[in-house]
Amino acid sequence: MLAALPGLSLCTLARPAAAHSYALGDIEIGHPWSRAAPANITGAGFMTLRNTGTTPDRLVGGSADIARAVEIHTHIHEGGVMRMRPVEGIEIAPGAEVQLAPGGYHLMLIGLKQALRKDDRVPVTLVFERAGRITVELAVAAAGASPGRSGGGHQH
Ligand SMILES: [Cu+2]
């Protein structure tokens, strides 16, 4: 098996200007991004995970210099309220694509040591059960941005 090159850019097509992607073994990480946030609170990380191989893999953790801890969260509806709940990992089946996006799975950047500013690139290390670890850069969008939109604006 070939060793993966961390940070290898695939240079995706038909994506907004800020789009960027990475490959690690059979796992492709598409457009990791975040939203502008002040220091000392909690930030979030979003991306697309794709398994191009024939064996299931799982995102099982992460870390970032900018945060005290990185957790994997999902959102659940509970009594009509959206709540976040930590999960132990996110399964990526062979051929599957899993979205980490607002309202669903996301990385939680607990205890930001500095503010996330629009257009910053924030290194975050992702750990996969099989593929191993890779450091990707979250492209910071405006507060309230949603996937595939470079501007701010409000959605929902
Ligand atoms: Cu969360």
Backbone and ligand atoms as CSV (ligand in chain L), in Angstrom:
chain,resi,resn,atom,element,x,y,z
A,1,MET,N,N,0.846,-1.196,0.000
A,1,MET,CA,C,0.000,0.000,0.000
A,1,MET,C,C,0.882,1.248,0.000
A,2,LEU,N,N,0.526,2.194,-0.824
A,2,LEU,CA,C,1.294,3.431,-0.894
A,2,LEU,C,C,1.015,4.312,0.304
A,3,ALA,N,N,2.014,4.938,0.800
A,3,ALA,CA,C,1.814,5.887,1.891
A,3,ALA,C,C,1.101,7.111,1.330
A,4,ALA,N,N,0.179,7.612,2.067
A,4,ALA,CA,C,-0.550,8.796,1.613
A,4,ALA,C,C,0.298,10.036,1.836
A,5,LEU,N,N,0.092,11.003,0.994
A,5,LEU,CA,C,0.794,12.270,1.158
A,5,LEU,C,C,-0.127,13.240,1.873
A,6,PRO,N,N,0.162,13.538,3.111
A,6,PRO,CA,C,-0.713,14.475,3.825
A,6,PRO,C,C,-0.731,15.815,3.108
A,7,GLY,N,N,-1.905,16.372,3.016
A,7,GLY,CA,C,-1.997,17.707,2.435
A,7,GLY,C,C,-2.003,17.729,0.921
A,8,LEU,N,N,-1.971,16.565,0.293
A,8,LEU,CA,C,-2.035,16.533,-1.159
A,8,LEU,C,C,-3.338,17.155,-1.633
A,9,SER,N,N,-3.247,18.145,-2.452
A,9,SER,CA,C,-4.456,18.827,-2.905
A,9,SER,C,C,-4.962,18.208,-4.190
A,10,LEU,N,N,-6.251,17.963,-4.254
A,10,LEU,CA,C,-6.850,17.406,-5.457
A,10,LEU,C,C,-7.408,18.491,-6.359
A,11,CYS,N,N,-7.472,19.707,-5.843
A,11,CYS,CA,C,-7.933,20.826,-6.654
A,11,CYS,C,C,-9.267,20.528,-7.331
A,12,THR,N,N,-10.327,20.578,-6.581
A,12,THR,CA,C,-11.635,20.198,-7.098
A,12,THR,C,C,-12.168,21.210,-8.095
A,13,LEU,N,N,-13.042,20.740,-8.947
A,13,LEU,CA,C,-13.671,21.586,-9.946
A,13,LEU,C,C,-15.065,21.978,-9.476
A,14,ALA,N,N,-15.628,22.970,-10.127
A,14,ALA,CA,C,-17.016,23.363,-9.894
A,14,ALA,C,C,-17.323,23.609,-8.430
A,15,ARG,N,N,-16.430,24.221,-7.756
A,15,ARG,CA,C,-16.654,24.566,-6.358
A,15,ARG,C,C,-16.372,26.047,-6.178
A,16,PRO,N,N,-16.837,26.605,-5.089
A,16,PRO,CA,C,-16.513,28.013,-4.848
A,16,PRO,C,C,-15.004,28.227,-4.743
A,17,ALA,N,N,-14.600,29.460,-4.825
A,17,ALA,CA,C,-13.176,29.779,-4.859
A,17,ALA,C,C,-12.428,29.225,-3.658
A,18,ALA,N,N,-13.091,29.173,-2.510
A,18,ALA,CA,C,-12.423,28.749,-1.296
A,18,ALA,C,C,-12.291,27.227,-1.210
A,19,ALA,N,N,-12.866,26.491,-2.158
A,19,ALA,CA,C,-12.875,25.032,-2.063
A,19,ALA,C,C,-11.472,24.454,-2.168
A,20,HIS,N,N,-11.244,23.431,-1.426
A,20,HIS,CA,C,-9.975,22.734,-1.452
A,20,HIS,C,C,-10.248,21.340,-0.925
A,21,SER,N,N,-9.400,20.381,-1.274
A,21,SER,CA,C,-9.661,19.041,-0.786
A,21,SER,C,C,-8.371,18.282,-0.564
A,22,TYR,N,N,-8.480,17.183,0.130
A,22,TYR,CA,C,-7.321,16.401,0.545
A,22,TYR,C,C,-7.638,14.933,0.326
A,23,ALA,N,N,-6.595,14.120,0.200
A,23,ALA,CA,C,-6.774,12.682,0.107
A,23,ALA,C,C,-5.824,11.999,1.067
A,24,LEU,N,N,-6.325,10.963,1.710
A,24,LEU,CA,C,-5.523,10.179,2.642
A,24,LEU,C,C,-5.932,8.725,2.444
A,25,GLY,N,N,-5.091,7.943,1.800
A,25,GLY,CA,C,-5.483,6.574,1.481
A,25,GLY,C,C,-6.768,6.597,0.661
A,26,ASP,N,N,-7.789,5.887,1.120
A,26,ASP,CA,C,-9.067,5.816,0.402
A,26,ASP,C,C,-10.023,6.938,0.772
A,27,ILE,N,N,-9.604,7.805,1.658
A,27,ILE,CA,C,-10.510,8.841,2.148
A,27,ILE,C,C,-10.216,10.168,1.476
A,28,GLU,N,N,-11.271,10.781,0.950
A,28,GLU,CA,C,-11.156,12.139,0.407
A,28,GLU,C,C,-11.876,13.095,1.342
A,29,ILE,N,N,-11.237,14.199,1.612
A,29,ILE,CA,C,-11.800,15.212,2.502
A,29,ILE,C,C,-12.043,16.444,1.657
A,30,GLY,N,N,-13.310,16.770,1.443
A,30,GLY,CA,C,-13.668,17.878,0.559
A,30,GLY,C,C,-14.017,19.140,1.327
A,31,HIS,N,N,-13.440,20.234,0.899
A,31,HIS,CA,C,-13.735,21.579,1.388
A,31,HIS,C,C,-13.976,21.676,2.890
A,32,PRO,N,N,-12.955,21.408,3.696
A,32,PRO,CA,C,-13.123,21.651,5.135
A,32,PRO,C,C,-13.275,23.140,5.409
A,33,TRP,N,N,-14.286,23.487,6.194
A,33,TRP,CA,C,-14.526,24.909,6.441
A,33,TRP,C,C,-15.083,25.130,7.831
A,34,SER,N,N,-15.046,26.375,8.230
A,34,SER,CA,C,-15.556,26.762,9.530
A,34,SER,C,C,-16.221,28.122,9.386
A,35,ARG,N,N,-16.723,28.615,10.507
A,35,ARG,CA,C,-17.355,29.930,10.508
A,35,ARG,C,C,-16.601,30.843,11.449
A,36,ALA,N,N,-16.561,32.095,11.111
A,36,ALA,CA,C,-15.921,33.071,11.980
A,36,ALA,C,C,-16.527,32.986,13.375
A,37,ALA,N,N,-15.663,33.061,14.400
A,37,ALA,CA,C,-16.125,32.957,15.785
A,37,ALA,C,C,-15.124,33.667,16.679
A,38,PRO,N,N,-15.614,34.250,17.771
A,38,PRO,CA,C,-14.682,34.889,18.705
A,38,PRO,C,C,-13.909,33.849,19.515
A,39,ALA,N,N,-12.810,34.281,20.132
A,39,ALA,CA,C,-12.029,33.376,20.987
A,39,ALA,C,C,-12.847,32.983,22.213
A,40,ASN,N,N,-12.419,31.934,22.858
A,40,ASN,CA,C,-12.977,31.460,24.129
A,40,ASN,C,C,-14.354,30.829,24.031
A,41,ILE,N,N,-14.898,30.733,22.840
A,41,ILE,CA,C,-16.146,29.993,22.734
A,41,ILE,C,C,-15.856,28.725,21.941
A,42,THR,N,N,-16.882,28.181,21.353
A,42,THR,CA,C,-16.767,26.917,20.646
A,42,THR,C,C,-16.957,27.152,19.157
A,43,GLY,N,N,-16.037,26.644,18.362
A,43,GLY,CA,C,-16.171,26.740,16.916
A,43,GLY,C,C,-16.580,25.399,16.339
A,44,ALA,N,N,-16.841,25.383,15.050
A,44,ALA,CA,C,-17.264,24.140,14.410
A,44,ALA,C,C,-16.475,23.928,13.128
A,45,GLY,N,N,-16.334,22.674,12.749
A,45,GLY,CA,C,-15.675,22.332,11.493
A,45,GLY,C,C,-16.594,21.474,10.641
A,46,PHE,N,N,-16.658,21.810,9.344
A,46,PHE,CA,C,-17.532,21.096,8.423
A,46,PHE,C,C,-16.723,20.629,7.219
A,47,MET,N,N,-17.154,19.548,6.572
A,47,MET,CA,C,-16.435,19.031,5.398
A,47,MET,C,C,-17.225,17.874,4.810
A,48,THR,N,N,-16.774,17.406,3.666
A,48,THR,CA,C,-17.339,16.201,3.073
A,48,THR,C,C,-16.307,15.090,3.161
A,49,LEU,N,N,-16.712,13.914,3.656
A,49,LEU,CA,C,-15.818,12.761,3.730
A,49,LEU,C,C,-16.309,11.722,2.730
A,50,ARG,N,N,-15.400,11.247,1.890
A,50,ARG,CA,C,-15.773,10.278,0.857
A,50,ARG,C,C,-14.837,9.084,0.954
A,51,ASN,N,N,-15.396,7.903,0.891
A,51,ASN,CA,C,-14.591,6.684,0.938
A,51,ASN,C,C,-14.529,6.092,-0.461
A,52,THR,N,N,-13.376,6.183,-1.102
A,52,THR,CA,C,-13.233,5.702,-2.479
A,52,THR,C,C,-12.752,4.256,-2.514
A,53,GLY,N,N,-12.588,3.653,-1.339
A,53,GLY,CA,C,-12.063,2.289,-1.280
A,53,GLY,C,C,-13.153,1.250,-1.146
A,54,THR,N,N,-12.768,0.063,-0.692
A,54,THR,CA,C,-13.702,-1.058,-0.582
A,54,THR,C,C,-13.855,-1.528,0.856
A,55,THR,N,N,-13.264,-0.787,1.793
A,55,THR,CA,C,-13.322,-1.152,3.205
A,55,THR,C,C,-13.901,0.019,3.992
A,56,PRO,N,N,-14.803,-0.254,4.932
A,56,PRO,CA,C,-15.341,0.839,5.743
A,56,PRO,C,C,-14.243,1.519,6.553
A,57,ASP,N,N,-14.403,2.779,6.814
A,57,ASP,CA,C,-13.475,3.503,7.695
A,57,ASP,C,C,-14.320,4.379,8.600
A,58,ARG,N,N,-13.675,4.933,9.591
A,58,ARG,CA,C,-14.383,5.798,10.531
A,58,ARG,C,C,-13.525,6.984,10.903
A,59,LEU,N,N,-14.145,8.156,10.943
A,59,LEU,CA,C,-13.500,9.313,11.567
A,59,LEU,C,C,-13.677,9.135,13.065
A,60,VAL,N,N,-12.568,9.050,13.792
A,60,VAL,CA,C,-12.676,8.729,15.219
A,60,VAL,C,C,-12.180,9.839,16.140
A,61,GLY,N,N,-11.620,10.907,15.575
A,61,GLY,CA,C,-11.188,11.970,16.468
A,61,GLY,C,C,-10.445,13.051,15.722
A,62,GLY,N,N,-9.964,13.999,16.484
A,62,GLY,CA,C,-9.223,15.084,15.882
A,62,GLY,C,C,-8.563,15.931,16.947
A,63,SER,N,N,-7.748,16.855,16.482
A,63,SER,CA,C,-7.107,17.788,17.396
A,63,SER,C,C,-6.761,19.042,16.614
A,64,ALA,N,N,-6.568,20.129,17.336
A,64,ALA,CA,C,-6.202,21.381,16.691
A,64,ALA,C,C,-5.449,22.238,17.687
A,65,ASP,N,N,-4.378,22.883,17.209
A,65,ASP,CA,C,-3.638,23.786,18.094
A,65,ASP,C,C,-4.524,24.920,18.578
A,66,ILE,N,N,-5.498,25.276,17.757
A,66,ILE,CA,C,-6.304,26.457,18.072
A,66,ILE,C,C,-7.369,26.183,19.130
A,67,ALA,N,N,-7.637,24.910,19.422
A,67,ALA,CA,C,-8.709,24.566,20.365
A,67,ALA,C,C,-8.189,23.677,21.485
A,68,ARG,N,N,-8.843,23.784,22.624
A,68,ARG,CA,C,-8.465,22.952,23.764
A,68,ARG,C,C,-8.747,21.479,23.451
A,69,ALA,N,N,-9.814,21.211,22.757
A,69,ALA,CA,C,-10.168,19.841,22.394
A,69,ALA,C,C,-11.017,19.863,21.140
A,70,VAL,N,N,-10.997,18.755,20.411
A,70,VAL,CA,C,-11.848,18.603,19.235
A,70,VAL,C,C,-12.729,17.379,19.458
A,71,GLU,N,N,-14.035,17.572,19.340
A,71,GLU,CA,C,-14.974,16.459,19.488
A,71,GLU,C,C,-15.772,16.301,18.202
A,72,ILE,N,N,-16.284,15.084,18.011
A,72,ILE,CA,C,-17.179,14.826,16.885
A,72,ILE,C,C,-18.603,14.862,17.433
A,73,HIS,N,N,-19.423,15.703,16.843
A,73,HIS,CA,C,-20.794,15.874,17.330
A,73,HIS,C,C,-21.798,15.569,16.233
A,74,THR,N,N,-23.003,15.258,16.664
A,74,THR,CA,C,-24.137,15.246,15.756
A,74,THR,C,C,-25.238,16.086,16.382
A,75,HIS,N,N,-26.264,16.378,15.598
A,75,HIS,CA,C,-27.430,17.073,16.132
A,75,HIS,C,C,-28.576,16.081,16.222
A,76,ILE,N,N,-29.321,16.140,17.284
A,76,ILE,CA,C,-30.522,15.322,17.392
A,76,ILE,C,C,-31.687,16.218,17.778
A,77,HIS,N,N,-32.877,15.812,17.367
A,77,HIS,CA,C,-34.089,16.503,17.806
A,77,HIS,C,C,-34.545,15.861,19.100
A,78,GLU,N,N,-34.742,16.667,20.108
A,78,GLU,CA,C,-35.171,16.140,21.392
A,78,GLU,C,C,-36.225,17.074,21.945
A,79,GLY,N,N,-37.457,16.598,22.022
A,79,GLY,CA,C,-38.548,17.431,22.510
A,79,GLY,C,C,-38.693,18.716,21.705
A,80,GLY,N,N,-38.493,18.618,20.377
A,80,GLY,CA,C,-38.664,19.772,19.518
A,80,GLY,C,C,-37.474,20.722,19.526
A,81,VAL,N,N,-36.422,20.363,20.233
A,81,VAL,CA,C,-35.242,21.217,20.308
A,81,VAL,C,C,-34.062,20.481,19.668
A,82,MET,N,N,-33.272,21.213,18.890
A,82,MET,CA,C,-32.059,20.644,18.317
A,82,MET,C,C,-30.958,20.661,19.362
A,83,ARG,N,N,-30.411,19.509,19.650
A,83,ARG,CA,C,-29.314,19.456,20.610
A,83,ARG,C,C,-28.106,18.804,19.962
A,84,MET,N,N,-26.929,19.177,20.445
A,84,MET,CA,C,-25.715,18.532,19.969
A,84,MET,C,C,-25.363,17.405,20.918
A,85,ARG,N,N,-24.847,16.346,20.342
A,85,ARG,CA,C,-24.444,15.213,21.159
A,85,ARG,C,C,-23.122,14.669,20.602
A,86,PRO,N,N,-22.142,14.430,21.480
A,86,PRO,CA,C,-20.887,13.842,20.991
A,86,PRO,C,C,-21.117,12.425,20.479
A,87,VAL,N,N,-20.423,12.044,19.431
A,87,VAL,CA,C,-20.450,10.663,18.945
A,87,VAL,C,C,-19.024,10.129,18.949
A,88,GLU,N,N,-18.898,8.810,19.016
A,88,GLU,CA,C,-17.555,8.223,19.105
A,88,GLU,C,C,-16.858,8.198,17.754
A,89,GLY,N,N,-17.634,8.241,16.700
A,89,GLY,CA,C,-17.018,8.230,15.388
A,89,GLY,C,C,-18.081,8.359,14.320
A,90,ILE,N,N,-17.637,8.608,13.095
A,90,ILE,CA,C,-18.543,8.691,11.961
A,90,ILE,C,C,-18.117,7.634,10.961
A,91,GLU,N,N,-19.009,6.698,10.709
A,91,GLU,CA,C,-18.725,5.616,9.766
A,91,GLU,C,C,-18.780,6.140,8.336
A,92,ILE,N,N,-17.800,5.745,7.537
A,92,ILE,CA,C,-17.813,6.094,6.112
A,92,ILE,C,C,-17.736,4.785,5.346
A,93,ALA,N,N,-18.878,4.348,4.849
A,93,ALA,CA,C,-18.955,3.063,4.140
A,93,ALA,C,C,-18.231,3.168,2.802
A,94,PRO,N,N,-17.789,2.027,2.248
A,94,PRO,CA,C,-17.151,2.059,0.929
A,94,PRO,C,C,-18.066,2.718,-0.100
A,95,GLY,N,N,-17.558,3.656,-0.832
A,95,GLY,CA,C,-18.340,4.348,-1.850
A,95,GLY,C,C,-19.239,5.441,-1.310
A,96,ALA,N,N,-19.289,5.573,-0.004
A,96,ALA,CA,C,-20.218,6.536,0.593
A,96,ALA,C,C,-19.586,7.907,0.748
A,97,GLU,N,N,-20.475,8.894,0.853
A,97,GLU,CA,C,-20.061,10.260,1.112
A,97,GLU,C,C,-20.843,10.732,2.327
A,98,VAL,N,N,-20.147,11.259,3.306
A,98,VAL,CA,C,-20.786,11.735,4.532
A,98,VAL,C,C,-20.523,13.233,4.662
A,99,GLN,N,N,-21.591,13.976,4.886
A,99,GLN,CA,C,-21.460,15.425,5.036
A,99,GLN,C,C,-21.339,15.802,6.506
A,100,LEU,N,N,-20.334,16.579,6.820
A,100,LEU,CA,C,-20.323,17.288,8.100
A,100,LEU,C,C,-20.795,18.689,7.758
A,101,ALA,N,N,-21.961,19.053,8.249
A,101,ALA,CA,C,-22.583,20.300,7.814
A,101,ALA,C,C,-23.425,20.866,8.940
A,102,PRO,N,N,-23.706,22.172,8.892
A,102,PRO,CA,C,-24.538,22.771,9.940
A,102,PRO,C,C,-25.855,22.001,10.085
A,103,GLY,N,N,-26.223,21.688,11.329
A,103,GLY,CA,C,-27.445,20.946,11.591
A,103,GLY,C,C,-27.258,19.443,11.635
A,104,GLY,N,N,-26.060,18.961,11.312
A,104,GLY,CA,C,-25.797,17.522,11.323
A,104,GLY,C,C,-24.467,17.242,11.987
A,105,TYR,N,N,-23.761,16.258,11.461
A,105,TYR,CA,C,-22.428,15.976,11.985
A,105,TYR,C,C,-21.531,17.201,11.856
A,106,HIS,N,N,-20.670,17.381,12.823
A,106,HIS,CA,C,-19.677,18.458,12.728
A,106,HIS,C,C,-18.546,18.186,13.700
A,107,LEU,N,N,-17.418,18.824,13.469
A,107,LEU,CA,C,-16.347,18.834,14.460
A,107,LEU,C,C,-16.619,19.993,15.383
A,108,MET,N,N,-16.472,19.754,16.688
A,108,MET,CA,C,-16.639,20.831,17.635
A,108,MET,C,C,-15.258,21.236,18.126
A,109,LEU,N,N,-14.931,22.491,17.930
A,109,LEU,CA,C,-13.641,23.007,18.394
A,109,LEU,C,C,-13.896,23.643,19.750
A,110,ILE,N,N,-13.561,22.891,20.795
A,110,ILE,CA,C,-13.901,23.312,22.152
A,110,ILE,C,C,-12.833,24.268,22.677
A,111,GLY,N,N,-13.253,25.408,23.199
A,111,GLY,CA,C,-12.321,26.336,23.827
A,111,GLY,C,C,-11.333,26.937,22.840
A,112,LEU,N,N,-11.841,27.752,21.938
A,112,LEU,CA,C,-10.957,28.404,20.955
A,112,LEU,C,C,-9.944,29.302,21.656
A,113,LYS,N,N,-8.676,29.119,21.308
A,113,LYS,CA,C,-7.622,29.920,21.936
A,113,LYS,C,C,-7.472,31.272,21.256
A,114,GLN,N,N,-8.000,31.378,20.041
A,114,GLN,CA,C,-8.004,32.667,19.361
A,114,GLN,C,C,-9.230,32.738,18.462
A,115,ALA,N,N,-9.568,33.933,18.050
A,115,ALA,CA,C,-10.745,34.099,17.196
A,115,ALA,C,C,-10.517,33.449,15.838
A,116,LEU,N,N,-11.578,32.954,15.236
A,116,LEU,CA,C,-11.541,32.509,13.846
A,116,LEU,C,C,-12.058,33.659,13.005
A,117,ARG,N,N,-11.210,34.131,12.095
A,117,ARG,CA,C,-11.606,35.271,11.261
A,117,ARG,C,C,-11.845,34.815,9.842
A,118,LYS,N,N,-12.810,35.451,9.209
A,118,LYS,CA,C,-13.120,35.140,7.818
A,118,LYS,C,C,-11.840,35.145,6.989
A,119,ASP,N,N,-11.712,34.144,6.134
A,119,ASP,CA,C,-10.569,33.950,5.233
A,119,ASP,C,C,-9.327,33.383,5.922
A,120,ASP,N,N,-9.381,33.156,7.240
A,120,ASP,CA,C,-8.294,32.417,7.897
A,120,ASP,C,C,-8.288,30.977,7.390
A,121,ARG,N,N,-7.124,30.337,7.471
A,121,ARG,CA,C,-7.028,28.890,7.253
A,121,ARG,C,C,-6.559,28.288,8.566
A,122,VAL,N,N,-7.349,27.397,9.127
A,122,VAL,CA,C,-7.085,26.860,10.450
A,122,VAL,C,C,-6.739,25.376,10.363
A,123,PRO,N,N,-5.496,24.997,10.716
A,123,PRO,CA,C,-5.112,23.583,10.639
A,123,PRO,C,C,-5.825,22.746,11.705
A,124,VAL,N,N,-6.399,21.646,11.267
A,124,VAL,CA,C,-7.047,20.689,12.168
A,124,VAL,C,C,-6.597,19.292,11.740
A,125,THR,N,N,-6.203,18.486,12.717
A,125,THR,CA,C,-5.785,17.115,12.412
A,125,THR,C,C,-6.968,16.172,12.607
A,126,LEU,N,N,-7.241,15.376,11.579
A,126,LEU,CA,C,-8.324,14.396,11.622
A,126,LEU,C,C,-7.720,13.010,11.792
A,127,VAL,N,N,-8.381,12.166,12.592
A,127,VAL,CA,C,-7.883,10.802,12.805
A,127,VAL,C,C,-8.930,9.802,12.320
A,128,PHE,N,N,-8.511,8.961,11.369
A,128,PHE,CA,C,-9.382,7.910,10.847
A,128,PHE,C,C,-8.879,6.562,11.339
A,129,GLU,N,N,-9.824,5.674,11.610
A,129,GLU,CA,C,-9.484,4.354,12.138
A,129,GLU,C,C,-8.507,3.618,11.225
A,130,ARG,N,N,-8.763,3.588,9.938
A,130,ARG,CA,C,-7.888,2.859,9.017
A,130,ARG,C,C,-6.883,3.775,8.329
A,131,ALA,N,N,-7.362,4.860,7.786
A,131,ALA,CA,C,-6.520,5.704,6.927
A,131,ALA,C,C,-5.431,6.429,7.717
A,132,GLY,N,N,-5.656,6.617,9.026
A,132,GLY,CA,C,-4.652,7.297,9.828
A,132,GLY,C,C,-4.994,8.757,10.034
A,133,ARG,N,N,-3.961,9.577,10.161
A,133,ARG,CA,C,-4.235,10.982,10.466
A,133,ARG,C,C,-3.743,11.910,9.379
A,134,ILE,N,N,-4.426,13.030,9.266
A,134,ILE,CA,C,-4.073,14.031,8.263
A,134,ILE,C,C,-4.433,15.404,8.814
A,135,THR,N,N,-3.593,16.370,8.511
A,135,THR,CA,C,-3.905,17.740,8.904
A,135,THR,C,C,-4.486,18.470,7.697
A,136,VAL,N,N,-5.674,19.015,7.871
A,136,VAL,CA,C,-6.335,19.781,6.819
A,136,VAL,C,C,-6.515,21.208,7.314
A,137,GLU,N,N,-6.801,22.105,6.393
A,137,GLU,CA,C,-7.047,23.488,6.792
A,137,GLU,C,C,-8.516,23.823,6.624
A,138,LEU,N,N,-9.116,24.267,7.711
A,138,LEU,CA,C,-10.491,24.757,7.629
A,138,LEU,C,C,-10.452,26.161,7.046
A,139,ALA,N,N,-11.192,26.373,5.972
A,139,ALA,CA,C,-11.318,27.716,5.408
A,139,ALA,C,C,-12.423,28.427,6.176
A,140,VAL,N,N,-12.099,29.543,6.784
A,140,VAL,CA,C,-13.080,30.217,7.635
A,140,VAL,C,C,-13.962,31.132,6.792
A,141,ALA,N,N,-15.264,30.853,6.833
A,141,ALA,CA,C,-16.253,31.669,6.140
A,141,ALA,C,C,-16.849,32.657,7.128
A,142,ALA,N,N,-17.657,33.548,6.614
A,142,ALA,CA,C,-18.310,34.523,7.487
A,142,ALA,C,C,-19.204,33.808,8.489
A,143,ALA,N,N,-19.440,34.412,9.631
A,143,ALA,CA,C,-20.375,33.857,10.600
A,143,ALA,C,C,-21.723,33.669,9.922
A,144,GLY,N,N,-22.342,32.519,10.120
A,144,GLY,CA,C,-23.651,32.260,9.537
A,144,GLY,C,C,-23.623,31.725,8.121
A,145,ALA,N,N,-22.422,31.508,7.557
A,145,ALA,CA,C,-22.334,30.985,6.197
A,145,ALA,C,C,-22.813,29.539,6.146
A,146,SER,N,N,-23.264,29.111,4.985
A,146,SER,CA,C,-23.635,27.714,4.816
A,146,SER,C,C,-22.829,27.130,3.663
A,147,PRO,N,N,-22.849,25.794,3.496
A,147,PRO,CA,C,-21.945,25.155,2.539
A,147,PRO,C,C,-22.108,25.694,1.123
A,148,GLY,N,N,-21.023,25.856,0.446
A,148,GLY,CA,C,-21.064,26.226,-0.956
A,148,GLY,C,C,-21.356,27.686,-1.205
A,149,ARG,N,N,-21.435,28.456,-0.158
A,149,ARG,CA,C,-21.651,29.894,-0.347
A,149,ARG,C,C,-20.473,30.634,0.257
A,150,SER,N,N,-19.907,31.491,-0.522
A,150,SER,CA,C,-18.739,32.189,-0.014
A,150,SER,C,C,-19.135,33.395,0.817
A,151,GLY,N,N,-20.266,33.971,0.521
A,151,GLY,CA,C,-20.701,35.149,1.257
A,151,GLY,C,C,-21.335,34.762,2.572
A,152,GLY,N,N,-21.846,35.701,3.291
A,152,GLY,CA,C,-22.517,35.395,4.540
A,152,GLY,C,C,-23.984,35.148,4.280
A,153,GLY,N,N,-24.815,36.083,4.617
A,153,GLY,CA,C,-26.238,35.939,4.389
A,153,GLY,C,C,-26.831,34.965,5.364
A,154,HIS,N,N,-28.127,34.951,5.462
A,154,HIS,CA,C,-28.704,33.975,6.374
A,154,HIS,C,C,-29.491,32.936,5.602
A,155,GLN,N,N,-29.360,31.705,6.032
A,155,GLN,CA,C,-30.101,30.601,5.441
A,155,GLN,C,C,-31.081,30.059,6.474
A,156,HIS,N,N,-31.677,28.952,6.202
A,156,HIS,CA,C,-32.666,28.221,7.017
A,156,HIS,C,C,-34.056,28.804,6.818
L,1,CU,CU,CU,-21.245,20.493,18.495
